[in-house]
Amino acid sequence: MTDTHCPGFESNKSLKEVKLKCPDCGHEWEVFSDELGKTVKCRSCGSMVDAEKCKMKS
């Protein structure tokens, strides 16, 4: 058995899951922490929302 990882493993191993809540429809979902500061699409209503502003307190 070898101790190898997929390419890019090191840059992604510190990512955390962040819960978001759409301000338009209230749908909750998770994104990875590297998506904070980006605009993401609500999976329920399709609204484009700022992930940083829509994150839920943990």
Secondary structure, DSSP 8 states (H G I E B T S, - for coil): ------TTHHHHTT--EEEEE-TTT--EEEEEGGGTTSEEE-TTT--EEEHHHHB---
